Amino acid sequence: MLNLDIASFMVELKDGALKNVGPSNKSATAKLFDVTSAEAREFGDKRVKFVFEDDEGNEVQVALFPKEAKRIADDIEALEADSRVFED
């Protein structure tokens, strides 16, 4: 399930084209639940891309610099040691 929360968002649909309306103060949050596939791969010369997809075909991609990706890997390692999430 993909959940989008878009604040201060307004567009104009005219002749099949979307056009931004109003100031450029928009922000958004995307959440993807019930992920059925996830992968990490190289992205360009300097980033790691994480790709998450659910069984409905919704997809979220996140590109991180290696330092940020390593921090996520360290967080997962800490969870494996200290969290009941990884209990068998």
Number of C-alpha atoms within 10 A of each C-alpha: 15 16 11 11 10 12 11 11 15 14 11 12 11 8 6 7 8 11 11 11 11 12 9 9 8 11 10 10 9 10 11 15 12 12 17 11 11 13 10 14 11 13 14 9 7 11 17 20 19 17 15 20 20 17 11 11 11 14 17 15 13 12 18 17 13 14 11 13 17 13 11 13 12 12 11 14 12 11 13 13 11 11 11 9 9 10 8 4
